[in-house]
């Protein structure tokens, strides 16, 4: 779970922002638990977080780039020496070698457990897409992607471009629709307007 962004439009503490009385980060974490995945949160040391049961990994304070969190998650997989399967970023069991992480931004409150399970179980690098546009805040990265993503981070390459260089499988709207409304599944909360819209959906 990537939680290292500034969240300036939401007061600078996005993960802690209350959505219907619950911290925003709790929604994708809840989906990960329901998918039988143990979520791991990756954040800057200075990032405000609510009280969490999940393991928190710290990425460097600089640069401020989503690849910092992805690289840290993949490094964690490598450090563990192959125990577990991570998704969201989460582990699915101690019996099989860890080959990948499913990366989820902390501001995606409408993800479903079934969608996370699908991403954890497919093969290779993958990235969601909506309306023909890549959505790297929901993606799957293989452990073997780590050297290339480190290099992309050193080049300050955009997250989307770094993933595109890995020739990912694109999880488009037809596939996403198996798990719900694609626009809602990939709806991220970046502003007070987004927050109000998400609250309306939760109440409907």
C-alpha positions as CSV (number, residue, x, y, z in Angstrom):
1,X,0.0,0.0,0.0
2,X,1.7,3.2,-1.1
3,X,1.2,6.0,1.4
4,X,4.2,8.3,0.8
5,X,2.5,11.1,-1.2
6,X,2.1,14.6,0.1
7,X,-1.7,14.7,-0.1
8,X,-1.6,18.5,-0.1
9,X,-5.1,18.9,-1.4
10,X,-6.4,17.0,1.5
11,X,-4.4,18.8,4.2
12,X,-1.2,16.8,3.9
13,X,-2.3,13.6,5.7
14,X,-4.1,11.6,3.0
15,X,-3.9,8.3,4.7
16,X,-5.5,9.7,7.9
17,X,-8.2,11.6,6.0
18,X,-11.6,10.5,7.3
19,X,-14.0,9.0,4.8
20,X,-17.4,8.3,6.4
21,X,-15.6,8.3,9.8
22,X,-12.9,5.9,8.8
23,X,-9.3,6.7,7.7
24,X,-9.0,6.6,3.9
25,X,-6.2,4.0,4.0
26,X,-8.4,1.6,5.9
27,X,-10.6,0.9,2.9
28,X,-8.0,-0.7,0.6
29,X,-6.4,-2.4,3.7
30,X,-9.8,-3.9,4.5
31,X,-10.1,-5.2,0.9
32,X,-6.6,-6.8,1.2
33,X,-7.5,-8.5,4.4
34,X,-10.8,-9.8,2.9
35,X,-8.7,-11.1,0.0
36,X,-6.7,-13.1,2.6
37,X,-3.7,-10.9,1.9
38,X,-1.5,-9.4,4.6
39,X,-1.1,-5.7,3.5
40,X,2.2,-3.9,4.0
41,X,2.2,-0.1,4.0
42,X,5.1,1.8,2.5
43,X,5.5,5.5,3.5
44,X,8.0,8.2,4.2
45,X,9.2,8.4,7.8
46,X,7.5,11.7,8.1
47,X,4.2,10.6,6.6
48,X,1.3,10.8,9.1
49,X,-0.5,7.5,9.5
50,X,-3.4,6.3,11.6
51,X,-2.9,3.5,14.0
52,X,-2.3,0.4,11.9
53,X,-2.0,-3.3,12.6
54,X,-0.1,-3.8,9.3
55,X,3.7,-3.7,8.9
56,X,5.0,-0.3,7.8
57,X,8.1,0.0,5.7
58,X,9.9,3.3,5.3
59,X,11.0,4.6,1.9
60,X,13.6,7.4,1.6
61,X,12.3,11.0,2.3
62,X,13.6,12.0,-1.1
63,X,12.8,11.9,-3.9
64,X,9.1,12.2,-3.7
65,X,8.1,9.7,-6.3
66,X,5.8,6.7,-6.2
67,X,8.6,4.5,-7.5
68,X,10.3,4.9,-4.2
69,X,7.6,2.9,-2.5
70,X,7.5,0.3,-5.3
71,X,11.2,-0.2,-5.1
72,X,11.1,-0.5,-1.3
73,X,8.4,-3.1,-1.5
74,X,10.3,-5.2,-4.0
75,X,13.4,-4.8,-1.9
76,X,11.5,-6.2,1.0
77,X,10.4,-9.2,-1.0
78,X,14.1,-9.8,-1.9
79,X,15.2,-9.4,1.7
80,X,12.7,-12.0,2.8
81,X,14.4,-14.4,0.5
82,X,11.4,-15.8,-1.2
83,X,8.9,-16.6,1.6
84,X,5.4,-15.5,0.8
85,X,3.4,-13.9,-2.1
86,X,2.8,-10.2,-1.7
87,X,-0.2,-8.3,-2.9
88,X,-1.5,-4.8,-2.3
89,X,1.5,-4.8,-1.1
90,X,0.6,-8.1,0.6
91,X,1.6,-11.7,1.3
92,X,-0.6,-14.6,0.5
93,X,1.1,-17.5,2.2
94,X,4.4,-18.7,3.4
95,X,4.6,-21.8,1.2
96,X,5.3,-20.3,-2.2
97,X,8.2,-18.0,-3.3
98,X,7.5,-14.3,-3.5
99,X,7.7,-13.2,-7.1
100,X,5.7,-10.0,-7.2
101,X,3.9,-7.2,-5.4
102,X,0.5,-5.8,-6.2
103,X,0.8,-2.1,-5.7
104,X,-2.2,-0.1,-4.5
105,X,-2.4,3.6,-3.6
106,X,-3.8,4.4,-0.2
107,X,-6.6,6.6,-1.7
108,X,-8.5,3.9,-3.6
109,X,-11.4,3.2,-1.3
110,X,-13.5,1.1,-3.7
111,X,-11.2,-1.8,-4.6
112,X,-12.7,-5.2,-4.1
113,X,-11.0,-8.3,-2.6
114,X,-11.7,-10.3,-5.7
115,X,-9.8,-7.7,-7.9
116,X,-6.8,-7.8,-5.6
117,X,-6.9,-11.6,-5.6
118,X,-6.9,-11.7,-9.4
119,X,-3.9,-9.3,-9.6
120,X,-2.0,-11.4,-7.0
121,X,-2.6,-14.6,-9.0
122,X,-1.8,-13.6,-12.6
123,X,1.6,-13.8,-14.1
124,X,4.0,-11.0,-15.0
125,X,3.9,-7.3,-14.7
126,X,0.5,-5.7,-15.1
127,X,-1.1,-2.3,-14.9
128,X,-4.8,-1.2,-14.8
129,X,-6.2,1.2,-17.5
130,X,-9.4,3.2,-17.7
131,X,-10.7,5.1,-20.7
132,X,-7.6,4.2,-22.5
133,X,-5.3,5.8,-19.9
134,X,-2.9,3.8,-17.8
135,X,-3.6,3.7,-14.0
136,X,-0.3,2.8,-12.4
137,X,-1.7,3.3,-8.9
138,X,-3.1,-0.2,-9.3
139,X,-0.4,-2.5,-10.8
140,X,1.6,-5.7,-10.3
141,X,5.4,-5.6,-10.4
142,X,7.6,-8.7,-10.5
143,X,10.6,-9.1,-8.3
144,X,12.7,-9.3,-11.5
145,X,11.5,-5.7,-12.3
146,X,13.5,-4.3,-9.4
147,X,16.7,-3.4,-11.2
148,X,14.8,-1.7,-14.1
149,X,12.6,0.2,-11.7
150,X,15.6,1.3,-9.6
151,X,17.2,2.6,-12.8
152,X,13.9,4.3,-13.8
153,X,13.8,6.0,-10.4
154,X,17.4,7.3,-10.9
155,X,16.3,8.8,-14.2
156,X,13.2,10.4,-12.6
157,X,11.0,8.6,-15.1
158,X,7.3,8.9,-14.5
159,X,5.7,5.8,-12.8
160,X,3.5,5.1,-15.8
161,X,6.5,5.3,-18.2
162,X,8.6,3.1,-16.0
163,X,5.9,0.4,-16.0
164,X,5.4,0.8,-19.8
165,X,9.0,0.0,-20.3
166,X,8.3,-3.4,-18.7
167,X,5.7,-4.2,-21.4
168,X,3.0,-4.9,-18.8
169,X,-0.2,-6.8,-19.3
170,X,-3.0,-4.1,-19.4
171,X,-6.0,-4.8,-17.2
172,X,-8.6,-2.8,-19.0
173,X,-12.2,-2.0,-18.4
174,X,-13.7,-5.2,-19.7
175,X,-11.6,-7.2,-17.3
176,X,-12.1,-4.7,-14.4
177,X,-15.9,-4.9,-15.0
178,X,-15.9,-8.4,-13.7
179,X,-15.3,-6.9,-10.2
180,X,-17.5,-3.8,-10.3
181,X,-17.8,-0.5,-12.0
182,X,-14.3,0.3,-13.3
183,X,-14.6,4.0,-12.7
184,X,-15.5,3.4,-9.1
185,X,-12.9,0.7,-8.6
186,X,-10.2,3.1,-9.8
187,X,-11.6,6.2,-8.2
188,X,-8.9,7.9,-6.1
189,X,-9.6,10.6,-3.5
190,X,-7.4,13.6,-4.2
191,X,-9.5,16.5,-3.0
192,X,-12.4,17.6,-0.8
193,X,-14.7,17.2,-3.9
194,X,-13.5,13.7,-4.4
195,X,-14.0,13.0,-0.7
196,X,-17.6,14.2,-0.9
197,X,-18.3,12.1,-4.0
198,X,-16.9,9.0,-2.3
199,X,-19.0,9.5,0.8
200,X,-22.1,9.8,-1.4
201,X,-21.3,6.5,-3.1
202,X,-20.8,4.8,0.3
203,X,-24.2,6.0,1.4
204,X,-26.0,5.0,-1.8
